[in-house]
């Protein structure tokens, strides 16, 4: 496992990673100011450096914005072709990945030179419970030699991080997600979704149309060009069910949809559907649901 950053928090993360699972055989730590922020150039160079020294068979990252930003660049530096958005692993070099916005699954075999580089959808790989007698005693922690890393890497620079200051769960890992679509019509109306999420202890999501309309920031977008989620409960209000949105949430365990249009595509994937006006349904839910403890 490769970790990079700087300061005491990096050391704490390494110690935690070393004991998180018995399959972790070693933790590599790259401590430098270059890795304070997730810029693709220095991180891709780091992956290249570590691979050239270690000669690993596989390099894996998650299919989030971080992994998608870094792994393809690192793959280009290593002159290999990455396999992206893997949802199933059938062998050392055989994988399943979605195509056509998730409407079909494609089995691919990697036949190129090493390493085999993958991005995986973490929602497709639930973490198995670790039994008490198989807990890790702690993998060794090694420092990466950065003496050969270029002093100045790339032309991009970190400016600032813009994010919502909220106590709600992270959208990518929440057990419950409440999503609103363009049918909410305004920023003020979208606050109903946020209130319902607070009552349920849920994360807030949005369709691309709602994001483009300025109801919520881009970081809350669910779909092919947003975040891929697979919560235990996914509630969609005023979401038509465009193919790009379904690609980001159809693996949810239970899907509940509320829409005025009985022919909306969202009902084709929903476990529970209600044809109704969300401006009547949400206030009723807010009234009847108990406060989150």
Secondary structure by P-SEA (a helix, b strand, c coil): cbbbbbcaaaaaaaaaaaaccccccbbbbbbcccccccccaaaaaaaaaaaaaccccbbbbcccccccccaaaaaaaaccccccccccccccccbbbbcccccbbbbbbbcccccccccccccccccccccccccccccbbbbccccccccccccccccbbbbbbccccccccccbbbbbcccccccccaaaaaaaaaaacbbbbbcaaaaaacccccccccccccccccccbbbbccccccaaaaaccccccbbbbbbccccccccccccccccccaaaaaaaaaacccccc
